[in-house]
Amino acid sequence: MKQELTIKISGEAGQGMQTIGSALCLMYKNAGLNIFADQDYMSRIRGGNNFFRLRIAEYPVYAPRRLSDILVALDKPSIGLHRGSLATDGVIILDRKKFNIEAADPAFFDVPLFELAVKAGASELFVNSVALGALAGSTGVGFSYVEAVLQSAFRDKGADIITKNVAAAQSGFDFAAASDRTKAFRLKCCQAPGSLVLSGNDAVSLAAIRAGCKFYSAYPMTPSTGIMNFLARYAARFNIVVEQAEDEIAAVNMALGASFAGVRAMTGTSGGGFALMQEGVSLSGMTETPIVIFEGQRPAPATGFPTRTEQADLNFVIHAGHGEFARAVFTPGTIEEAFFLTVKAFNLAEKYQIPVFILSDQVLAESSRNIAAPDLAKAAVERFIIPKKDSAGIKDYKRYALTASGISPRAVPSWIEGVVYADSDEHTEEGHITEDACTRTQMVEKRLHKKMAGLKKEIEAPVAGNAEGAELLLVGFGSTFGVVREAAAALNDKSVGFIHLPQVWPFPAREIIALAGKAKKLVTVENNASAQLAALLRRETGRAADSSILKFDGRPFDLDTLVEQVGREV
Amino acid sequence: MATLADFKSNDEIAWCPGCGNFGILNAVKKALVSLGCEPREILLVSGIGQAAKLPHYLAGNCFNGLHGRALPVAAAAKIANRSLTVVVTTGDGDCYGEGGNHFLHNIRRNVDMTVIVHDNQIYGLTKGQASPTTDRGHKTKVQTAGVILDPFHPLEVAIALGAGFVARGYSKEMEHLAGLIIAGISHRGFSLIDVLQPCVSFNKVNTYEWYNKRVYKLDEEKDYDRTDKATALKKACEWGERIPLGVLYQAESQSYEQRSGLDRRPPLVDEPIDDIDISALFKDFT
């Protein structure tokens, strides 16, 4: 009996891969299976080839597999494109009549998808629901789960649409369940339902609401746009303003304006948009105005691969902005980390009055997993402004008062009796322009050295697995966490462990040295071409990585390929 | 009630003697006093340039940000904290050049704020290059054969984009300018006041004498109808022999705060954020 399956649904842009994909995620999750889902789509609105990939398992899963057990072909080209990545005992669910396919292939499981769609709903548009039903029937999921998920997905479309979709799914379900073709794929549903299905972007957005973000300004750019959409959906309910800016320069400056005026603010973009924001990052550093910046990486330079993934902005983000000032850069590797580190980002930004980054990428931003509902007690908001009730008596306020920690008490303009001067020029403690050498030295120490000293004391600890006594340690940051963790587990008997960095700046040098101390071999795993993490590791710890496993074709690592690659390093 | 003395700043003024900016500073202070504003309720936002230093020279909250970027900062500060009266002090290079895109889109955004552009038709701080409003033929160290680009026409652009308050002042006419600032701040939505401001150091063409000879006040034209867009646009085109001062165009339109519904919700800055319960959202992801 199989304990996990990989399902791929492939078709052209505009065929609704995302809709069926999210319905499948919820269906399998509710049926008691663990899921990991990612999507591969082209930068076009119609045509081409897109696929949605879903891994379902009786145990938690964190990364994609190389081969599919079931391919659902919603158009004819999908068969040729994905036949090569089908498992040897895999099946292709397809409609041979519709696609006019004469040739036989032992993998074919011919389901009259389009005929059943027309029969149930009088339109081929219902083919996705037929496919959904056929997948449930093939994998041993009860029809009640199919019906529930369709009820929910088409809630706003009226009873007729729901009825037709359910009928379409039922016909696909009956067809597949009656066939022996997919008998090997019936999984045991073992986990209690009730958990959430969230993408990385969903988790960041939920956390931003929790953390009290009241202003989000951005210019649409894949893969960050999901956050803007998410926040806009809930903006009225939580009194949040989501403003689509005229460009990324405006987006970052607007977030800073809102933050200066007293609210928690955030912006989000990808590398190209972030290139435009850099001056604003520097402005945040100089004016000591808190901001949270989401950077969802995608392959560059320039426009690159707009809808694909890469981790090549590591150096860019830790060095972004002209001049020297403190910052923190979080690199979440799971949906859970994306949530908790976003809350922490808001708290730290306010505490140190600095820019704090959430460095994600397309694969983390747009992949989904089932997770337990986050414990809000562990996502507490910590405030570091002068509260309104204590503001009234404050008269001669110095925005940049020199302190031992480098952090000046921050007042909200209009709350205090005095006024707040913030300046992008070098400034005095009051915030007025100065060219004085001594003041300059004190202010640089304040903004850089003193704040960095504080930030280093609260670095998010690296996550290690099987590290103690391991001969070979994989080291990664951000979205590779899932695949690195599973690869290390698969090679456990060969003494392979891993270190995942959820924060790369300030760099956790001491922590890594402690963890990596005795390992014979350090191997970084990175979705970039120049081994940026390895270089950073060497620069910050003096310890060089022995090798790096790099992938820069715009696609995420898959577990099977990585296991082979690491196997060669052992 | 705050007096002129309450708006006095301790910061030393770094403008050249005779600079047109002094007239603007005095007009701003006078307008704020007349409106009954308290320093704590004012937010002056600026970018970079000589105009951008103005916020330091009076007592009021100040965000002196980046070159060209005053408008996005100002708009968002107002959105976040509606109790602030937001005034932007900017220059022709800052607002119409480096910040041109923000100028266009913040007119569309129509957040309640007043934008005072110190328009000296030259780059002062970088020592005398052409600005977007420098007239054709004006020779500089860079434009050695004279400017060959057509000038940017801020008032025409603002009227065309639907700005609800479009005015021109002259720094030498301090009382008149203070009146325009009072009207601009009182207007709900984006208000533009372009101010002719002689640069005594780097603009030897558009001097006090040059402006004095040409300016006239629209208030003195009996039948000028500032609510008629076509008339206003025509007047905005007038430049050269005669230059009109005053409110060229004024129209009521809904501000960003009204269109977004912000004005009917608690100010963002007053929202408690200590323990926002998001658990009710979880069911949308099950």
Chai-1 contact restraints between the chains, C-beta under 6 A:
chainA,res_idxA,chainB,res_idxB,connection_type,confidence,min_distance_angstrom,max_distance_angstrom,comment,restraint_id
A,L196,B,F282,contact,1.0,0.0,6.0,A-B,restraint_1
A,L196,B,F285,contact,1.0,0.0,6.0,A-B,restraint_2
A,L196,B,T286,contact,1.0,0.0,6.0,A-B,restraint_3
A,V197,B,F285,contact,1.0,0.0,6.0,A-B,restraint_4
A,L198,B,F285,contact,1.0,0.0,6.0,A-B,restraint_5
A,L206,B,I278,contact,1.0,0.0,6.0,A-B,restraint_6
A,I209,B,I278,contact,1.0,0.0,6.0,A-B,restraint_7
A,R210,B,I276,contact,1.0,0.0,6.0,A-B,restraint_8
A,R210,B,I278,contact,1.0,0.0,6.0,A-B,restraint_9
A,G212,B,I273,contact,1.0,0.0,6.0,A-B,restraint_10
A,K214,B,L268,contact,1.0,0.0,6.0,A-B,restraint_11
A,K214,B,E271,contact,1.0,0.0,6.0,A-B,restraint_12
A,F215,B,A80,contact,1.0,0.0,6.0,A-B,restraint_13
A,N239,B,R265,contact,1.0,0.0,6.0,A-B,restraint_14
A,N239,B,E271,contact,1.0,0.0,6.0,A-B,restraint_15
A,V241,B,I79,contact,1.0,0.0,6.0,A-B,restraint_16
A,E246,B,N101,contact,1.0,0.0,6.0,A-B,restraint_17
A,E246,B,H105,contact,1.0,0.0,6.0,A-B,restraint_18
A,D247,B,N101,contact,1.0,0.0,6.0,A-B,restraint_19
A,A250,B,P72,contact,1.0,0.0,6.0,A-B,restraint_20
A,A250,B,H102,contact,1.0,0.0,6.0,A-B,restraint_21
A,N253,B,R69,contact,1.0,0.0,6.0,A-B,restraint_22
A,N253,B,P72,contact,1.0,0.0,6.0,A-B,restraint_23
A,N253,B,V73,contact,1.0,0.0,6.0,A-B,restraint_24
A,M254,B,P72,contact,1.0,0.0,6.0,A-B,restraint_25
A,M254,B,A76,contact,1.0,0.0,6.0,A-B,restraint_26
A,G257,B,V73,contact,1.0,0.0,6.0,A-B,restraint_27
A,G257,B,A76,contact,1.0,0.0,6.0,A-B,restraint_28
A,G257,B,A77,contact,1.0,0.0,6.0,A-B,restraint_29
A,A258,B,A76,contact,1.0,0.0,6.0,A-B,restraint_30
A,A258,B,A80,contact,1.0,0.0,6.0,A-B,restraint_31
A,F260,B,F63,contact,1.0,0.0,6.0,A-B,restraint_32
A,F260,B,A77,contact,1.0,0.0,6.0,A-B,restraint_33
A,A261,B,A77,contact,1.0,0.0,6.0,A-B,restraint_34
A,A261,B,A80,contact,1.0,0.0,6.0,A-B,restraint_35
A,A261,B,N81,contact,1.0,0.0,6.0,A-B,restraint_36
A,G262,B,N81,contact,1.0,0.0,6.0,A-B,restraint_37
A,G262,B,V269,contact,1.0,0.0,6.0,A-B,restraint_38
A,V263,B,A80,contact,1.0,0.0,6.0,A-B,restraint_39
A,V263,B,L268,contact,1.0,0.0,6.0,A-B,restraint_40
A,V263,B,V269,contact,1.0,0.0,6.0,A-B,restraint_41
A,E279,B,L66,contact,1.0,0.0,6.0,A-B,restraint_42
A,L283,B,G65,contact,1.0,0.0,6.0,A-B,restraint_43
A,L283,B,L66,contact,1.0,0.0,6.0,A-B,restraint_44
A,A373,B,F282,contact,1.0,0.0,6.0,A-B,restraint_45
A,V381,B,I273,contact,1.0,0.0,6.0,A-B,restraint_46
A,V381,B,D274,contact,1.0,0.0,6.0,A-B,restraint_47
A,P413,B,L43,contact,1.0,0.0,6.0,A-B,restraint_48
A,P413,B,N61,contact,1.0,0.0,6.0,A-B,restraint_49
A,S414,B,R40,contact,1.0,0.0,6.0,A-B,restraint_50
A,S414,B,N81,contact,1.0,0.0,6.0,A-B,restraint_51
A,S414,B,S83,contact,1.0,0.0,6.0,A-B,restraint_52
A,S414,B,L84,contact,1.0,0.0,6.0,A-B,restraint_53
A,V419,B,P39,contact,1.0,0.0,6.0,A-B,restraint_54
A,V419,B,A59,contact,1.0,0.0,6.0,A-B,restraint_55
A,V419,B,G60,contact,1.0,0.0,6.0,A-B,restraint_56
A,V419,B,N61,contact,1.0,0.0,6.0,A-B,restraint_57
A,V420,B,N61,contact,1.0,0.0,6.0,A-B,restraint_58
A,Y421,B,C62,contact,1.0,0.0,6.0,A-B,restraint_59
A,A422,B,F63,contact,1.0,0.0,6.0,A-B,restraint_60
A,D423,B,N64,contact,1.0,0.0,6.0,A-B,restraint_61
A,S424,B,G65,contact,1.0,0.0,6.0,A-B,restraint_62
A,S424,B,L66,contact,1.0,0.0,6.0,A-B,restraint_63
A,H432,B,D11,contact,1.0,0.0,6.0,A-B,restraint_64
A,H432,B,H56,contact,1.0,0.0,6.0,A-B,restraint_65
